[in-house]
Amino acid sequence: MVDKPETILDYLNREDVRGAMHVPLEVKAFTAIKNDLVYLPNFEGTGWIYEVFRKHGYQMLHIMGTSDGILSMSGMWKWLRAVGFKASSPWAPWLSDDGQLLGFSKEYDEFKLATIHG
């Protein structure tokens, strides 16, 4: 018999993960807010605010996890290309003071994309 693959909900509700995140025992298990949502493609989303910031010369930082369950890295890259952000630096690791890998970052014009490793 093949085991069912672990879902993000299974992972978040594992005892060891809840302990690592300091979730008290009395807090009920994490559940999806709504299982019957239908996501429709919508290019606008929150993208409009980036254009406002860009127009006024703000520097922007977008942080996401390398294993983000909602917005994938490939989706973010596709969006950055679609709105015209041009890469101005290669991917570079960012490290803690003691040399541990924390994630990666890449600059796109006024925009910096940073990942949090794991």
VOFI-543669 format. One record per residue: x, y, z of N, C-alpha, C, O in turn; residue in three letters. Coordinates in steps of 0.2 Angstrom, whole numbers. Example, Ala and Ser with C-alpha at 12.3 -4.5 7.8 and 13.67 -1.06 7.14 Angstrom:
2
> 66/-28/39/62/-22/39/66/-16/39/71/-17/42/ALA .
> 64/-11/35/68/-5/36/64/0/39/67/6/40/SER .
This chain:
118
> 4/-6/0/0/0/0/4/6/0/9/7/4/MET .
> 3/11/-4/7/17/-5/4/22/0/-2/23/0/VAL .
> 8/26/4/6/31/9/3/37/5/6/39/0/ASP .
> -2/40/8/-4/46/5/1/52/6/4/52/11/LYS .
> 3/56/1/8/61/2/6/66/7/0/67/8/PRO .
> 10/69/10/9/74/16/7/80/12/11/83/8/GLU .
> 1/83/14/-1/90/12/2/95/16/5/94/22/THR .
> 1/101/14/4/107/18/0/107/25/3/109/30/ILE .
> -7/105/25/-11/105/31/-8/100/36/-7/101/42/LEU .
> -6/94/33/-4/88/37/3/91/40/4/90/46/ASP .
> 7/94/36/14/96/39/13/101/44/16/101/50/TYR .
> 8/106/43/7/112/48/4/109/55/5/112/60/LEU .
> 1/104/54/-2/101/60/2/95/64/0/92/69/ASN .
> 7/94/61/12/89/64/14/91/71/15/97/72/ARG .
> 14/87/76/16/89/83/23/92/83/24/97/86/GLU .
> 28/89/79/35/92/79/35/99/76/38/103/78/ASP .
> 31/100/71/31/107/68/27/112/72/30/117/73/VAL .
> 22/110/75/18/114/80/23/116/85/23/122/88/ARG .
> 26/111/88/31/113/93/37/117/91/38/122/95/GLY .
> 39/117/85/45/121/83/42/128/82/46/133/82/ALA .
> 36/129/80/33/135/79/30/138/86/27/144/86/MET .
> 31/134/91/28/137/98/21/138/98/18/142/101/HIS .
> 17/133/95/10/133/95/7/130/101/9/124/102/VAL .
> 4/133/106/2/130/112/-3/124/110/-7/124/105/PRO .
> -3/119/115/-7/113/114/-15/115/113/-18/112/110/LEU .
> -17/120/117/-24/122/117/-26/125/110/-32/126/109/GLU .
> -22/127/106/-24/130/99/-26/124/95/-22/120/94/VAL .
> -32/125/92/-34/120/88/-30/119/81/-26/124/80/LYS .
> -31/114/78/-27/112/72/-28/117/67/-34/120/66/ALA .
> -23/118/63/-24/123/57/-28/120/52/-27/114/50/PHE .
> -33/123/49/-37/121/43/-37/126/38/-36/132/39/THR .
> -39/124/32/-39/129/26/-46/133/28/-51/130/30/ALA .
> -45/139/26/-51/143/28/-57/141/24/-63/141/27/ILE .
> -56/139/18/-62/137/14/-59/133/8/-55/134/5/LYS .
> -62/127/8/-60/122/4/-63/122/-3/-60/119/-8/ASN .
> -68/126/-4/-72/126/-10/-70/133/-14/-74/135/-19/ASP .
> -65/136/-13/-63/142/-16/-61/141/-23/-58/136/-25/LEU .
> -63/145/-28/-61/144/-35/-57/150/-37/-59/156/-36/VAL .
> -51/149/-38/-46/155/-40/-46/156/-47/-45/151/-51/TYR .
> -48/162/-49/-48/164/-56/-42/168/-57/-40/172/-53/LEU .
> -39/168/-63/-33/172/-65/-35/179/-65/-40/181/-67/PRO .
> -31/183/-61/-32/190/-61/-26/194/-60/-22/194/-55/ASN .
> -24/196/-66/-17/199/-66/-16/205/-62/-11/206/-59/PHE .
> -22/209/-61/-21/215/-57/-19/213/-50/-14/216/-47/GLU .
> -23/209/-46/-21/208/-39/-19/214/-35/-22/219/-35/GLY .
> -13/214/-32/-10/219/-29/-4/223/-33/-1/227/-30/THR .
> -4/220/-39/2/223/-43/1/231/-44/6/234/-45/GLY .
> -5/234/-44/-5/241/-45/-2/245/-40/1/250/-42/TRP .
> -1/242/-34/2/246/-29/10/247/-30/13/252/-29/ILE .
> 13/242/-33/20/242/-35/21/247/-40/26/251/-40/TYR .
> 16/248/-45/17/254/-50/17/260/-46/20/265/-48/GLU .
> 13/261/-42/12/268/-38/19/269/-34/22/274/-35/VAL .
> 21/264/-31/28/265/-27/33/266/-32/37/271/-31/PHE .
> 33/263/-38/39/264/-43/38/271/-45/44/274/-46/ARG .
> 32/273/-47/32/280/-50/34/285/-45/37/290/-47/LYS .
> 34/284/-38/36/289/-34/43/287/-31/45/291/-26/HIS .
> 47/283/-34/54/281/-32/55/277/-26/60/277/-23/GLY .
> 50/274/-23/51/270/-17/55/264/-19/54/261/-24/TYR .
> 59/262/-14/62/255/-15/58/250/-12/55/251/-7/GLN .
> 57/244/-15/53/239/-13/56/233/-11/61/231/-15/MET .
> 54/229/-6/56/222/-5/50/218/-4/46/219/0/LEU .
> 51/212/-8/46/207/-7/49/201/-5/54/198/-7/HIS .
> 46/198/1/49/192/4/44/187/3/39/187/5/ILE .
> 47/181/2/43/175/1/47/169/3/53/169/2/MET .
> 44/164/5/47/157/7/49/153/1/45/154/-4/GLY .
> 54/150/1/56/146/-5/51/140/-6/51/137/-12/THR .
> 48/138/-1/43/133/-2/36/136/-1/31/132/2/SER .
> 34/142/-3/28/145/-2/22/141/-5/23/139/-11/ASP .
> 17/140/-1/12/135/-4/6/139/-7/2/136/-10/GLY .
> 7/146/-7/2/150/-11/4/153/-17/1/152/-22/ILE .
> 10/157/-17/13/160/-23/19/157/-24/24/157/-20/LEU .
> 20/153/-30/26/150/-31/31/155/-34/29/160/-36/SER .
> 37/153/-33/43/157/-36/42/158/-43/43/163/-46/MET .
> 40/153/-47/39/153/-54/34/158/-56/34/162/-61/SER .
> 28/158/-52/23/163/-53/26/170/-51/24/175/-55/GLY .
> 30/171/-46/33/178/-45/37/180/-51/37/186/-53/MET .
> 41/176/-53/46/178/-59/42/179/-65/43/184/-68/TRP .
> 36/176/-66/32/177/-72/29/184/-71/29/188/-76/LYS .
> 27/186/-65/24/192/-64/29/198/-65/27/203/-68/TRP .
> 35/197/-62/40/202/-63/41/203/-70/42/209/-72/LEU .
> 42/198/-74/43/199/-81/37/203/-85/38/207/-89/ARG .
> 31/201/-83/25/203/-86/24/211/-85/22/214/-89/ALA .
> 26/213/-79/25/220/-77/32/224/-79/32/230/-78/VAL .
> 37/221/-82/42/225/-84/48/226/-80/52/230/-81/GLY .
> 48/223/-74/54/224/-70/60/220/-73/60/214/-75/PHE .
> 66/223/-73/72/220/-76/77/219/-71/78/223/-66/LYS .
> 79/213/-71/84/210/-66/91/215/-67/93/216/-72/ALA .
> 93/217/-61/99/221/-61/105/218/-57/110/221/-56/SER .
> 103/212/-55/109/208/-51/107/201/-52/101/199/-52/SER .
> 112/197/-51/111/190/-51/108/187/-44/109/191/-39/PRO .
> 105/181/-44/104/179/-37/110/178/-33/115/177/-35/TRP .
> 109/180/-26/114/180/-22/112/178/-15/106/179/-13/ALA .
> 116/173/-12/114/171/-5/114/176/0/119/181/0/PRO .
> 110/176/5/111/180/11/111/176/17/108/171/18/TRP .
> 116/178/21/118/173/27/117/177/33/117/183/34/LEU .
> 117/172/38/117/175/45/124/177/47/128/176/44/SER .
> 124/180/53/131/182/55/136/177/56/142/177/56/ASP .
> 133/171/58/137/165/59/138/161/52/140/155/53/ASP .
> 136/163/47/137/160/40/131/155/38/132/152/33/GLY .
> 126/155/41/121/150/39/116/153/34/115/159/34/GLN .
> 115/149/29/110/151/23/103/153/26/100/149/28/LEU .
> 101/159/24/95/162/26/90/162/20/84/161/21/LEU .
> 93/163/14/89/163/8/93/166/3/99/166/3/GLY .
> 89/169/-2/93/172/-8/89/178/-10/83/179/-8/PHE .
> 93/183/-13/90/189/-15/92/190/-22/97/188/-25/SER .
> 88/194/-26/89/196/-33/86/203/-33/80/204/-31/LYS .
> 89/208/-37/87/215/-38/84/215/-45/87/213/-50/GLU .
> 78/219/-45/75/221/-51/74/228/-51/69/230/-47/TYR .
> 78/232/-54/76/239/-54/76/242/-47/80/241/-43/ASP .
> 70/245/-45/69/247/-39/66/242/-34/64/243/-28/GLU .
> 66/236/-36/62/230/-33/67/225/-31/72/223/-35/PHE .
> 67/223/-24/71/217/-22/67/211/-20/62/212/-16/LYS .
> 68/206/-23/65/199/-21/70/195/-16/75/194/-18/LEU .
> 67/194/-11/71/190/-6/67/183/-4/61/184/-3/ALA .
> 71/178/-3/67/172/-1/70/170/6/75/172/8/THR .
> 66/167/9/67/164/16/68/157/15/63/153/13/ILE .
> 74/154/16/76/147/15/72/142/19/71/143/25/HIS .
> 68/137/16/65/132/19/58/135/21/54/131/24/GLY .
